[in-house]
Amino acid sequence: MAHHSVTERVASLLLLLKEKYGKDYEGAIFIDIQLSREDLADLAGTSVETLVRTLTGFLEEGIIRTEKRKTIVLDSIRLSEIAGLND
């Protein structure tokens, strides 16, 4: 995973967390695990600042949304494309 871009790594991480901890939520998938931004950055192999920029991009594109420090995946297909899993 280290040779992938940060965006690809964050997308892959969100997909992994969605598969392991995801629960149906209003037509989307809620990731039911509390991880700090620091934890997520460590898991993705990046800085907190870069993680936040990447997540903000996903928010702006409508791929994810956040509610009360929880992440909700709205578009798994797009995340898979970003992660390079649909090649």
HTML snippet that shows the backbone in 3Dmol.js (N, CA, C, O; Angstrom):
<script src="https://3Dmol.org/build/3Dmol-min.js"></script>
<div id="view" style="width:600px;height:400px;position:relative"></div>
<script>
const pdb = `
ATOM      1  N   MET A   1       0.811  -1.185   0.000  1.00  0.00           N
ATOM      2  CA  MET A   1       0.000   0.000   0.000  1.00  0.00           C
ATOM      3  C   MET A   1       0.863   1.262   0.000  1.00  0.00           C
ATOM      4  O   MET A   1       0.379   2.330  -0.374  1.00  0.00           O
ATOM      5  N   ALA A   2       2.123   1.164   0.408  1.00  0.00           N
ATOM      6  CA  ALA A   2       2.990   2.331   0.522  1.00  0.00           C
ATOM      7  C   ALA A   2       3.266   2.992  -0.820  1.00  0.00           C
ATOM      8  O   ALA A   2       3.590   4.179  -0.852  1.00  0.00           O
ATOM      9  N   HIS A   3       3.149   2.273  -1.920  1.00  0.00           N
ATOM     10  CA  HIS A   3       3.445   2.834  -3.229  1.00  0.00           C
ATOM     11  C   HIS A   3       2.240   3.505  -3.861  1.00  0.00           C
ATOM     12  O   HIS A   3       2.346   4.052  -4.958  1.00  0.00           O
ATOM     13  N   HIS A   4       1.118   3.475  -3.203  1.00  0.00           N
ATOM     14  CA  HIS A   4      -0.089   4.116  -3.712  1.00  0.00           C
ATOM     15  C   HIS A   4      -0.138   5.560  -3.222  1.00  0.00           C
ATOM     16  O   HIS A   4       0.512   5.907  -2.236  1.00  0.00           O
ATOM     17  N   SER A   5      -0.901   6.392  -3.904  1.00  0.00           N
ATOM     18  CA  SER A   5      -1.052   7.780  -3.469  1.00  0.00           C
ATOM     19  C   SER A   5      -1.815   7.819  -2.147  1.00  0.00           C
ATOM     20  O   SER A   5      -2.489   6.860  -1.772  1.00  0.00           O
ATOM     21  N   VAL A   6      -1.696   8.935  -1.459  1.00  0.00           N
ATOM     22  CA  VAL A   6      -2.418   9.101  -0.198  1.00  0.00           C
ATOM     23  C   VAL A   6      -3.919   8.948  -0.425  1.00  0.00           C
ATOM     24  O   VAL A   6      -4.607   8.305   0.367  1.00  0.00           O
ATOM     25  N   THR A   7      -4.420   9.533  -1.495  1.00  0.00           N
ATOM     26  CA  THR A   7      -5.853   9.440  -1.787  1.00  0.00           C
ATOM     27  C   THR A   7      -6.271   7.987  -1.958  1.00  0.00           C
ATOM     28  O   THR A   7      -7.317   7.578  -1.453  1.00  0.00           O
ATOM     29  N   GLU A   8      -5.463   7.206  -2.665  1.00  0.00           N
ATOM     30  CA  GLU A   8      -5.760   5.775  -2.843  1.00  0.00           C
ATOM     31  C   GLU A   8      -5.723   5.046  -1.505  1.00  0.00           C
ATOM     32  O   GLU A   8      -6.584   4.211  -1.226  1.00  0.00           O
ATOM     33  N   ARG A   9      -4.725   5.361  -0.677  1.00  0.00           N
ATOM     34  CA  ARG A   9      -4.600   4.684   0.620  1.00  0.00           C
ATOM     35  C   ARG A   9      -5.765   5.016   1.545  1.00  0.00           C
ATOM     36  O   ARG A   9      -6.284   4.135   2.231  1.00  0.00           O
ATOM     37  N   VAL A  10      -6.177   6.277   1.568  1.00  0.00           N
ATOM     38  CA  VAL A  10      -7.303   6.664   2.427  1.00  0.00           C
ATOM     39  C   VAL A  10      -8.588   6.009   1.930  1.00  0.00           C
ATOM     40  O   VAL A  10      -9.391   5.532   2.732  1.00  0.00           O
ATOM     41  N   ALA A  11      -8.785   5.982   0.624  1.00  0.00           N
ATOM     42  CA  ALA A  11      -9.970   5.319   0.062  1.00  0.00           C
ATOM     43  C   ALA A  11      -9.966   3.834   0.425  1.00  0.00           C
ATOM     44  O   ALA A  11     -10.995   3.290   0.826  1.00  0.00           O
ATOM     45  N   SER A  12      -8.822   3.184   0.286  1.00  0.00           N
ATOM     46  CA  SER A  12      -8.707   1.758   0.636  1.00  0.00           C
ATOM     47  C   SER A  12      -8.994   1.529   2.114  1.00  0.00           C
ATOM     48  O   SER A  12      -9.672   0.569   2.479  1.00  0.00           O
ATOM     49  N   LEU A  13      -8.479   2.410   2.960  1.00  0.00           N
ATOM     50  CA  LEU A  13      -8.711   2.295   4.397  1.00  0.00           C
ATOM     51  C   LEU A  13     -10.197   2.429   4.723  1.00  0.00           C
ATOM     52  O   LEU A  13     -10.734   1.652   5.512  1.00  0.00           O
ATOM     53  N   LEU A  14     -10.852   3.404   4.123  1.00  0.00           N
ATOM     54  CA  LEU A  14     -12.287   3.570   4.369  1.00  0.00           C
ATOM     55  C   LEU A  14     -13.073   2.348   3.912  1.00  0.00           C
ATOM     56  O   LEU A  14     -14.021   1.932   4.579  1.00  0.00           O
ATOM     57  N   LEU A  15     -12.685   1.776   2.784  1.00  0.00           N
ATOM     58  CA  LEU A  15     -13.362   0.562   2.303  1.00  0.00           C
ATOM     59  C   LEU A  15     -13.144  -0.604   3.262  1.00  0.00           C
ATOM     60  O   LEU A  15     -14.075  -1.355   3.553  1.00  0.00           O
ATOM     61  N   LEU A  16     -11.925  -0.754   3.748  1.00  0.00           N
ATOM     62  CA  LEU A  16     -11.617  -1.819   4.705  1.00  0.00           C
ATOM     63  C   LEU A  16     -12.433  -1.645   5.989  1.00  0.00           C
ATOM     64  O   LEU A  16     -13.021  -2.602   6.492  1.00  0.00           O
ATOM     65  N   LEU A  17     -12.463  -0.429   6.509  1.00  0.00           N
ATOM     66  CA  LEU A  17     -13.238  -0.162   7.725  1.00  0.00           C
ATOM     67  C   LEU A  17     -14.725  -0.366   7.483  1.00  0.00           C
ATOM     68  O   LEU A  17     -15.442  -0.858   8.354  1.00  0.00           O
ATOM     69  N   LYS A  18     -15.182   0.012   6.303  1.00  0.00           N
ATOM     70  CA  LYS A  18     -16.599  -0.182   5.949  1.00  0.00           C
ATOM     71  C   LYS A  18     -16.948  -1.666   5.940  1.00  0.00           C
ATOM     72  O   LYS A  18     -17.991  -2.066   6.457  1.00  0.00           O
ATOM     73  N   GLU A  19     -16.071  -2.483   5.348  1.00  0.00           N
ATOM     74  CA  GLU A  19     -16.328  -3.926   5.279  1.00  0.00           C
ATOM     75  C   GLU A  19     -16.319  -4.564   6.667  1.00  0.00           C
ATOM     76  O   GLU A  19     -17.135  -5.436   6.965  1.00  0.00           O
ATOM     77  N   LYS A  20     -15.389  -4.122   7.508  1.00  0.00           N
ATOM     78  CA  LYS A  20     -15.234  -4.748   8.822  1.00  0.00           C
ATOM     79  C   LYS A  20     -16.231  -4.212   9.856  1.00  0.00           C
ATOM     80  O   LYS A  20     -16.738  -4.970  10.684  1.00  0.00           O
ATOM     81  N   TYR A  21     -16.510  -2.907   9.804  1.00  0.00           N
ATOM     82  CA  TYR A  21     -17.316  -2.274  10.853  1.00  0.00           C
ATOM     83  C   TYR A  21     -18.576  -1.587  10.329  1.00  0.00           C
ATOM     84  O   TYR A  21     -19.263  -0.898  11.083  1.00  0.00           O
ATOM     85  N   GLY A  22     -18.884  -1.768   9.053  1.00  0.00           N
ATOM     86  CA  GLY A  22     -20.006  -1.055   8.445  1.00  0.00           C
ATOM     87  C   GLY A  22     -21.366  -1.575   8.880  1.00  0.00           C
ATOM     88  O   GLY A  22     -21.577  -2.774   9.059  1.00  0.00           O
ATOM     89  N   LYS A  23     -22.278  -0.624   9.043  1.00  0.00           N
ATOM     90  CA  LYS A  23     -23.672  -0.942   9.365  1.00  0.00           C
ATOM     91  C   LYS A  23     -24.557  -0.098   8.453  1.00  0.00           C
ATOM     92  O   LYS A  23     -24.250   1.060   8.170  1.00  0.00           O
ATOM     93  N   ASP A  24     -25.657  -0.691   7.997  1.00  0.00           N
ATOM     94  CA  ASP A  24     -26.598   0.063   7.158  1.00  0.00           C
ATOM     95  C   ASP A  24     -27.114   1.269   7.926  1.00  0.00           C
ATOM     96  O   ASP A  24     -27.435   1.188   9.112  1.00  0.00           O
ATOM     97  N   TYR A  25     -27.185   2.402   7.206  1.00  0.00           N
ATOM     98  CA  TYR A  25     -27.607   3.645   7.848  1.00  0.00           C
ATOM     99  C   TYR A  25     -28.216   4.568   6.801  1.00  0.00           C
ATOM    100  O   TYR A  25     -27.492   5.171   6.010  1.00  0.00           O
ATOM    101  N   GLU A  26     -29.520   4.681   6.791  1.00  0.00           N
ATOM    102  CA  GLU A  26     -30.225   5.601   5.901  1.00  0.00           C
ATOM    103  C   GLU A  26     -29.777   5.470   4.442  1.00  0.00           C
ATOM    104  O   GLU A  26     -29.527   6.475   3.778  1.00  0.00           O
ATOM    105  N   GLY A  27     -29.678   4.254   3.952  1.00  0.00           N
ATOM    106  CA  GLY A  27     -29.299   4.022   2.565  1.00  0.00           C
ATOM    107  C   GLY A  27     -27.815   4.133   2.288  1.00  0.00           C
ATOM    108  O   GLY A  27     -27.392   4.079   1.133  1.00  0.00           O
ATOM    109  N   ALA A  28     -27.022   4.289   3.332  1.00  0.00           N
ATOM    110  CA  ALA A  28     -25.568   4.375   3.202  1.00  0.00           C
ATOM    111  C   ALA A  28     -24.961   3.380   4.201  1.00  0.00           C
ATOM    112  O   ALA A  28     -25.674   2.574   4.798  1.00  0.00           O
ATOM    113  N   ILE A  29     -23.651   3.449   4.371  1.00  0.00           N
ATOM    114  CA  ILE A  29     -22.974   2.568   5.322  1.00  0.00           C
ATOM    115  C   ILE A  29     -22.245   3.423   6.357  1.00  0.00           C
ATOM    116  O   ILE A  29     -21.377   4.228   6.020  1.00  0.00           O
ATOM    117  N   PHE A  30     -22.611   3.233   7.606  1.00  0.00           N
ATOM    118  CA  PHE A  30     -22.004   3.923   8.734  1.00  0.00           C
ATOM    119  C   PHE A  30     -20.843   3.073   9.235  1.00  0.00           C
ATOM    120  O   PHE A  30     -21.016   1.880   9.483  1.00  0.00           O
ATOM    121  N   ILE A  31     -19.656   3.671   9.388  1.00  0.00           N
ATOM    122  CA  ILE A  31     -18.494   2.954   9.915  1.00  0.00           C
ATOM    123  C   ILE A  31     -18.560   3.054  11.438  1.00  0.00           C
ATOM    124  O   ILE A  31     -18.306   4.107  12.022  1.00  0.00           O
ATOM    125  N   ASP A  32     -18.908   1.928  12.063  1.00  0.00           N
ATOM    126  CA  ASP A  32     -19.181   1.883  13.500  1.00  0.00           C
ATOM    127  C   ASP A  32     -17.920   1.575  14.298  1.00  0.00           C
ATOM    128  O   ASP A  32     -17.819   0.529  14.940  1.00  0.00           O
ATOM    129  N   ILE A  33     -16.971   2.487  14.250  1.00  0.00           N
ATOM    130  CA  ILE A  33     -15.759   2.386  15.062  1.00  0.00           C
ATOM    131  C   ILE A  33     -15.263   3.805  15.287  1.00  0.00           C
ATOM    132  O   ILE A  33     -15.266   4.628  14.372  1.00  0.00           O
ATOM    133  N   GLN A  34     -14.842   4.080  16.499  1.00  0.00           N
ATOM    134  CA  GLN A  34     -14.329   5.414  16.805  1.00  0.00           C
ATOM    135  C   GLN A  34     -12.814   5.394  16.684  1.00  0.00           C
ATOM    136  O   GLN A  34     -12.121   4.741  17.464  1.00  0.00           O
ATOM    137  N   LEU A  35     -12.316   6.113  15.702  1.00  0.00           N
ATOM    138  CA  LEU A  35     -10.880   6.282  15.519  1.00  0.00           C
ATOM    139  C   LEU A  35     -10.599   7.770  15.429  1.00  0.00           C
ATOM    140  O   LEU A  35     -11.343   8.518  14.794  1.00  0.00           O
ATOM    141  N   SER A  36      -9.527   8.188  16.063  1.00  0.00           N
ATOM    142  CA  SER A  36      -9.145   9.596  15.974  1.00  0.00           C
ATOM    143  C   SER A  36      -8.553   9.876  14.597  1.00  0.00           C
ATOM    144  O   SER A  36      -8.199   8.954  13.861  1.00  0.00           O
ATOM    145  N   ARG A  37      -8.453  11.144  14.264  1.00  0.00           N
ATOM    146  CA  ARG A  37      -7.805  11.527  13.000  1.00  0.00           C
ATOM    147  C   ARG A  37      -6.357  11.035  12.989  1.00  0.00           C
ATOM    148  O   ARG A  37      -5.833  10.645  11.945  1.00  0.00           O
ATOM    149  N   GLU A  38      -5.718  11.057  14.161  1.00  0.00           N
ATOM    150  CA  GLU A  38      -4.341  10.571  14.272  1.00  0.00           C
ATOM    151  C   GLU A  38      -4.266   9.078  13.957  1.00  0.00           C
ATOM    152  O   GLU A  38      -3.370   8.629  13.242  1.00  0.00           O
ATOM    153  N   ASP A  39      -5.218   8.315  14.500  1.00  0.00           N
ATOM    154  CA  ASP A  39      -5.257   6.875  14.229  1.00  0.00           C
ATOM    155  C   ASP A  39      -5.459   6.609  12.740  1.00  0.00           C
ATOM    156  O   ASP A  39      -4.765   5.782  12.148  1.00  0.00           O
ATOM    157  N   LEU A  40      -6.417   7.318  12.140  1.00  0.00           N
ATOM    158  CA  LEU A  40      -6.677   7.135  10.706  1.00  0.00           C
ATOM    159  C   LEU A  40      -5.453   7.497   9.879  1.00  0.00           C
ATOM    160  O   LEU A  40      -5.110   6.791   8.931  1.00  0.00           O
ATOM    161  N   ALA A  41      -4.793   8.596  10.235  1.00  0.00           N
ATOM    162  CA  ALA A  41      -3.597   9.014   9.503  1.00  0.00           C
ATOM    163  C   ALA A  41      -2.507   7.951   9.615  1.00  0.00           C
ATOM    164  O   ALA A  41      -1.860   7.616   8.622  1.00  0.00           O
ATOM    165  N   ASP A  42      -2.305   7.422  10.817  1.00  0.00           N
ATOM    166  CA  ASP A  42      -1.309   6.356  11.009  1.00  0.00           C
ATOM    167  C   ASP A  42      -1.640   5.138  10.158  1.00  0.00           C
ATOM    168  O   ASP A  42      -0.759   4.578   9.506  1.00  0.00           O
ATOM    169  N   LEU A  43      -2.894   4.729  10.161  1.00  0.00           N
ATOM    170  CA  LEU A  43      -3.306   3.558   9.383  1.00  0.00           C
ATOM    171  C   LEU A  43      -3.134   3.775   7.883  1.00  0.00           C
ATOM    172  O   LEU A  43      -2.855   2.833   7.143  1.00  0.00           O
ATOM    173  N   ALA A  44      -3.301   5.022   7.438  1.00  0.00           N
ATOM    174  CA  ALA A  44      -3.161   5.339   6.011  1.00  0.00           C
ATOM    175  C   ALA A  44      -1.724   5.703   5.644  1.00  0.00           C
ATOM    176  O   ALA A  44      -1.410   5.886   4.468  1.00  0.00           O
ATOM    177  N   GLY A  45      -0.858   5.809   6.639  1.00  0.00           N
ATOM    178  CA  GLY A  45       0.537   6.139   6.367  1.00  0.00           C
ATOM    179  C   GLY A  45       0.732   7.568   5.888  1.00  0.00           C
ATOM    180  O   GLY A  45       1.487   7.817   4.948  1.00  0.00           O
ATOM    181  N   THR A  46       0.051   8.504   6.533  1.00  0.00           N
ATOM    182  CA  THR A  46       0.141   9.902   6.129  1.00  0.00           C
ATOM    183  C   THR A  46       0.047  10.801   7.355  1.00  0.00           C
ATOM    184  O   THR A  46      -0.131  10.320   8.475  1.00  0.00           O
ATOM    185  N   SER A  47       0.166  12.095   7.139  1.00  0.00           N
ATOM    186  CA  SER A  47       0.030  13.054   8.237  1.00  0.00           C
ATOM    187  C   SER A  47      -1.450  13.362   8.475  1.00  0.00           C
ATOM    188  O   SER A  47      -2.293  13.127   7.610  1.00  0.00           O
ATOM    189  N   VAL A  48      -1.742  13.881   9.642  1.00  0.00           N
ATOM    190  CA  VAL A  48      -3.120  14.255   9.966  1.00  0.00           C
ATOM    191  C   VAL A  48      -3.608  15.324   8.996  1.00  0.00           C
ATOM    192  O   VAL A  48      -4.750  15.274   8.538  1.00  0.00           O
ATOM    193  N   GLU A  49      -2.750  16.290   8.680  1.00  0.00           N
ATOM    194  CA  GLU A  49      -3.141  17.376   7.778  1.00  0.00           C
ATOM    195  C   GLU A  49      -3.529  16.843   6.405  1.00  0.00           C
ATOM    196  O   GLU A  49      -4.533  17.264   5.830  1.00  0.00           O
ATOM    197  N   THR A  50      -2.735  15.921   5.886  1.00  0.00           N
ATOM    198  CA  THR A  50      -3.024  15.352   4.568  1.00  0.00           C
ATOM    199  C   THR A  50      -4.282  14.493   4.617  1.00  0.00           C
ATOM    200  O   THR A  50      -5.084  14.513   3.684  1.00  0.00           O
ATOM    201  N   LEU A  51      -4.457  13.749   5.685  1.00  0.00           N
ATOM    202  CA  LEU A  51      -5.676  12.958   5.856  1.00  0.00           C
ATOM    203  C   LEU A  51      -6.906  13.864   5.836  1.00  0.00           C
ATOM    204  O   LEU A  51      -7.880  13.578   5.139  1.00  0.00           O
ATOM    205  N   VAL A  52      -6.860  14.945   6.594  1.00  0.00           N
ATOM    206  CA  VAL A  52      -8.005  15.856   6.671  1.00  0.00           C
ATOM    207  C   VAL A  52      -8.298  16.459   5.300  1.00  0.00           C
ATOM    208  O   VAL A  52      -9.461  16.563   4.909  1.00  0.00           O
ATOM    209  N   ARG A  53      -7.259  16.858   4.565  1.00  0.00           N
ATOM    210  CA  ARG A  53      -7.466  17.393   3.208  1.00  0.00           C
ATOM    211  C   ARG A  53      -8.119  16.351   2.312  1.00  0.00           C
ATOM    212  O   ARG A  53      -9.018  16.671   1.534  1.00  0.00           O
ATOM    213  N   THR A  54      -7.673  15.110   2.419  1.00  0.00           N
ATOM    214  CA  THR A  54      -8.221  14.033   1.593  1.00  0.00           C
ATOM    215  C   THR A  54      -9.681  13.767   1.953  1.00  0.00           C
ATOM    216  O   THR A  54     -10.526  13.645   1.067  1.00  0.00           O
ATOM    217  N   LEU A  55      -9.976  13.677   3.238  1.00  0.00           N
ATOM    218  CA  LEU A  55     -11.358  13.453   3.671  1.00  0.00           C
ATOM    219  C   LEU A  55     -12.260  14.617   3.270  1.00  0.00           C
ATOM    220  O   LEU A  55     -13.415  14.411   2.895  1.00  0.00           O
ATOM    221  N   THR A  56     -11.739  15.830   3.349  1.00  0.00           N
ATOM    222  CA  THR A  56     -12.511  17.002   2.921  1.00  0.00           C
ATOM    223  C   THR A  56     -12.849  16.903   1.440  1.00  0.00           C
ATOM    224  O   THR A  56     -13.960  17.239   1.028  1.00  0.00           O
ATOM    225  N   GLY A  57     -11.894  16.442   0.642  1.00  0.00           N
ATOM    226  CA  GLY A  57     -12.167  16.231  -0.782  1.00  0.00           C
ATOM    227  C   GLY A  57     -13.265  15.205  -0.996  1.00  0.00           C
ATOM    228  O   GLY A  57     -14.141  15.396  -1.839  1.00  0.00           O
ATOM    229  N   PHE A  58     -13.222  14.114  -0.235  1.00  0.00           N
ATOM    230  CA  PHE A  58     -14.265  13.089  -0.338  1.00  0.00           C
ATOM    231  C   PHE A  58     -15.625  13.655   0.081  1.00  0.00           C
ATOM    232  O   PHE A  58     -16.649  13.338  -0.525  1.00  0.00           O
ATOM    233  N   LEU A  59     -15.628  14.489   1.115  1.00  0.00           N
ATOM    234  CA  LEU A  59     -16.871  15.142   1.557  1.00  0.00           C
ATOM    235  C   LEU A  59     -17.432  16.030   0.456  1.00  0.00           C
ATOM    236  O   LEU A  59     -18.622  15.979   0.146  1.00  0.00           O
ATOM    237  N   GLU A  60     -16.559  16.845  -0.129  1.00  0.00           N
ATOM    238  CA  GLU A  60     -16.995  17.781  -1.171  1.00  0.00           C
ATOM    239  C   GLU A  60     -17.523  17.066  -2.412  1.00  0.00           C
ATOM    240  O   GLU A  60     -18.401  17.579  -3.105  1.00  0.00           O
ATOM    241  N   GLU A  61     -16.980  15.873  -2.687  1.00  0.00           N
ATOM    242  CA  GLU A  61     -17.429  15.084  -3.841  1.00  0.00           C
ATOM    243  C   GLU A  61     -18.678  14.259  -3.533  1.00  0.00           C
ATOM    244  O   GLU A  61     -19.239  13.630  -4.430  1.00  0.00           O
ATOM    245  N   GLY A  62     -19.117  14.256  -2.276  1.00  0.00           N
ATOM    246  CA  GLY A  62     -20.298  13.489  -1.902  1.00  0.00           C
ATOM    247  C   GLY A  62     -20.039  11.999  -1.752  1.00  0.00           C
ATOM    248  O   GLY A  62     -20.968  11.194  -1.822  1.00  0.00           O
ATOM    249  N   ILE A  63     -18.781  11.630  -1.544  1.00  0.00           N
ATOM    250  CA  ILE A  63     -18.412  10.221  -1.391  1.00  0.00           C
ATOM    251  C   ILE A  63     -18.658   9.754   0.040  1.00  0.00           C
ATOM    252  O   ILE A  63     -19.075   8.619   0.272  1.00  0.00           O
ATOM    253  N   ILE A  64     -18.398  10.638   0.989  1.00  0.00           N
ATOM    254  CA  ILE A  64     -18.637  10.355   2.404  1.00  0.00           C
ATOM    255  C   ILE A  64     -19.359  11.554   3.010  1.00  0.00           C
ATOM    256  O   ILE A  64     -19.453  12.621   2.402  1.00  0.00           O
ATOM    257  N   ARG A  65     -19.861  11.351   4.213  1.00  0.00           N
ATOM    258  CA  ARG A  65     -20.305  12.477   5.030  1.00  0.00           C
ATOM    259  C   ARG A  65     -19.967  12.134   6.472  1.00  0.00           C
ATOM    260  O   ARG A  65     -19.741  10.971   6.808  1.00  0.00           O
ATOM    261  N   THR A  66     -19.934  13.129   7.301  1.00  0.00           N
ATOM    262  CA  THR A  66     -19.639  12.901   8.709  1.00  0.00           C
ATOM    263  C   THR A  66     -20.775  13.455   9.553  1.00  0.00           C
ATOM    264  O   THR A  66     -21.393  14.468   9.227  1.00  0.00           O
ATOM    265  N   GLU A  67     -21.022  12.759  10.639  1.00  0.00           N
ATOM    266  CA  GLU A  67     -22.013  13.176  11.629  1.00  0.00           C
ATOM    267  C   GLU A  67     -21.470  12.832  13.004  1.00  0.00           C
ATOM    268  O   GLU A  67     -21.194  11.671  13.303  1.00  0.00           O
ATOM    269  N   LYS A  68     -21.321  13.842  13.828  1.00  0.00           N
ATOM    270  CA  LYS A  68     -20.875  13.618  15.209  1.00  0.00           C
ATOM    271  C   LYS A  68     -19.640  12.725  15.269  1.00  0.00           C
ATOM    272  O   LYS A  68     -19.616  11.728  15.991  1.00  0.00           O
ATOM    273  N   ARG A  69     -18.625  13.091  14.508  1.00  0.00           N
ATOM    274  CA  ARG A  69     -17.334  12.385  14.485  1.00  0.00           C
ATOM    275  C   ARG A  69     -17.439  10.957  13.947  1.00  0.00           C
ATOM    276  O   ARG A  69     -16.550  10.140  14.191  1.00  0.00           O
ATOM    277  N   LYS A  70     -18.483  10.656  13.239  1.00  0.00           N
ATOM    278  CA  LYS A  70     -18.650   9.349  12.601  1.00  0.00           C
ATOM    279  C   LYS A  70     -18.574   9.533  11.093  1.00  0.00           C
ATOM    280  O   LYS A  70     -18.952  10.578  10.564  1.00  0.00           O
ATOM    281  N   THR A  71     -18.088   8.522  10.416  1.00  0.00           N
ATOM    282  CA  THR A  71     -17.979   8.571   8.956  1.00  0.00           C
ATOM    283  C   THR A  71     -19.045   7.683   8.334  1.00  0.00           C
ATOM    284  O   THR A  71     -19.249   6.544   8.754  1.00  0.00           O
ATOM    285  N   ILE A  72     -19.719   8.225   7.327  1.00  0.00           N
ATOM    286  CA  ILE A  72     -20.755   7.502   6.601  1.00  0.00           C
ATOM    287  C   ILE A  72     -20.341   7.448   5.140  1.00  0.00           C
ATOM    288  O   ILE A  72     -20.125   8.483   4.509  1.00  0.00           O
ATOM    289  N   VAL A  73     -20.231   6.237   4.606  1.00  0.00           N
ATOM    290  CA  VAL A  73     -19.849   6.048   3.207  1.00  0.00           C
ATOM    291  C   VAL A  73     -21.110   6.121   2.359  1.00  0.00           C
ATOM    292  O   VAL A  73     -22.030   5.318   2.519  1.00  0.00           O
ATOM    293  N   LEU A  74     -21.138   7.091   1.460  1.00  0.00           N
ATOM    294  CA  LEU A  74     -22.283   7.297   0.573  1.00  0.00           C
ATOM    295  C   LEU A  74     -22.082   6.641  -0.788  1.00  0.00           C
ATOM    296  O   LEU A  74     -23.050   6.231  -1.427  1.00  0.00           O
ATOM    297  N   ASP A  75     -20.824   6.540  -1.237  1.00  0.00           N
ATOM    298  CA  ASP A  75     -20.540   6.054  -2.588  1.00  0.00           C
ATOM    299  C   ASP A  75     -19.362   5.080  -2.573  1.00  0.00           C
ATOM    300  O   ASP A  75     -18.223   5.463  -2.836  1.00  0.00           O
ATOM    301  N   SER A  76     -19.653   3.814  -2.263  1.00  0.00           N
ATOM    302  CA  SER A  76     -18.616   2.777  -2.207  1.00  0.00           C
ATOM    303  C   SER A  76     -17.980   2.541  -3.566  1.00  0.00           C
ATOM    304  O   SER A  76     -16.785   2.257  -3.653  1.00  0.00           O
ATOM    305  N   ILE A  77     -18.765   2.656  -4.620  1.00  0.00           N
ATOM    306  CA  ILE A  77     -18.236   2.429  -5.968  1.00  0.00           C
ATOM    307  C   ILE A  77     -17.160   3.459  -6.281  1.00  0.00           C
ATOM    308  O   ILE A  77     -16.095   3.114  -6.792  1.00  0.00           O
ATOM    309  N   ARG A  78     -17.435   4.714  -5.976  1.00  0.00           N
ATOM    310  CA  ARG A  78     -16.446   5.770  -6.240  1.00  0.00           C
ATOM    311  C   ARG A  78     -15.208   5.560  -5.377  1.00  0.00           C
ATOM    312  O   ARG A  78     -14.092   5.757  -5.858  1.00  0.00           O
ATOM    313  N   LEU A  79     -15.371   5.171  -4.128  1.00  0.00           N
ATOM    314  CA  LEU A  79     -14.211   4.878  -3.276  1.00  0.00           C
ATOM    315  C   LEU A  79     -13.378   3.758  -3.876  1.00  0.00           C
ATOM    316  O   LEU A  79     -12.150   3.834  -3.872  1.00  0.00           O
ATOM    317  N   SER A  80     -14.025   2.718  -4.390  1.00  0.00           N
ATOM    318  CA  SER A  80     -13.311   1.607  -5.029  1.00  0.00           C
ATOM    319  C   SER A  80     -12.537   2.081  -6.246  1.00  0.00           C
ATOM    320  O   SER A  80     -11.406   1.652  -6.474  1.00  0.00           O
ATOM    321  N   GLU A  81     -13.142   2.965  -7.027  1.00  0.00           N
ATOM    322  CA  GLU A  81     -12.451   3.519  -8.197  1.00  0.00           C
ATOM    323  C   GLU A  81     -11.216   4.305  -7.768  1.00  0.00           C
ATOM    324  O   GLU A  81     -10.145   4.149  -8.355  1.00  0.00           O
ATOM    325  N   ILE A  82     -11.359   5.143  -6.754  1.00  0.00           N
ATOM    326  CA  ILE A  82     -10.235   5.941  -6.260  1.00  0.00           C
ATOM    327  C   ILE A  82      -9.136   5.039  -5.725  1.00  0.00           C
ATOM    328  O   ILE A  82      -7.953   5.305  -5.936  1.00  0.00           O
ATOM    329  N   ALA A  83      -9.520   3.975  -5.036  1.00  0.00           N
ATOM    330  CA  ALA A  83      -8.548   3.042  -4.460  1.00  0.00           C
ATOM    331  C   ALA A  83      -7.863   2.191  -5.527  1.00  0.00           C
ATOM    332  O   ALA A  83      -6.900   1.482  -5.236  1.00  0.00           O
ATOM    333  N   GLY A  84      -8.358   2.264  -6.757  1.00  0.00           N
ATOM    334  CA  GLY A  84      -7.762   1.486  -7.834  1.00  0.00           C
ATOM    335  C   GLY A  84      -8.226   0.049  -7.860  1.00  0.00           C
ATOM    336  O   GLY A  84      -7.549  -0.812  -8.421  1.00  0.00           O
ATOM    337  N   LEU A  85      -9.375  -0.225  -7.260  1.00  0.00           N
ATOM    338  CA  LEU A  85      -9.879  -1.597  -7.189  1.00  0.00           C
ATOM    339  C   LEU A  85     -10.774  -1.962  -8.358  1.00  0.00           C
ATOM    340  O   LEU A  85     -11.181  -3.117  -8.483  1.00  0.00           O
ATOM    341  N   ASN A  86     -11.086  -1.008  -9.212  1.00  0.00           N
ATOM    342  CA  ASN A  86     -11.958  -1.272 -10.363  1.00  0.00           C
ATOM    343  C   ASN A  86     -11.195  -1.273 -11.674  1.00  0.00           C
ATOM    344  O   ASN A  86     -11.787  -1.077 -12.735  1.00  0.00           O
ATOM    345  N   ASP A  87      -9.888  -1.491 -11.615  1.00  0.00           N
ATOM    346  CA  ASP A  87      -9.073  -1.492 -12.845  1.00  0.00           C
ATOM    347  C   ASP A  87      -9.308  -2.726 -13.668  1.00  0.00           C
ATOM    348  O   ASP A  87      -8.705  -2.885 -14.729  1.00  0.00           O
TER     349      ASP A  87
END
`;
const viewer = $3Dmol.createViewer("view");
viewer.addModel(pdb, "pdb");
viewer.setStyle({}, {cartoon: {color: "spectrum"}});
viewer.zoomTo();
viewer.render();
</script>
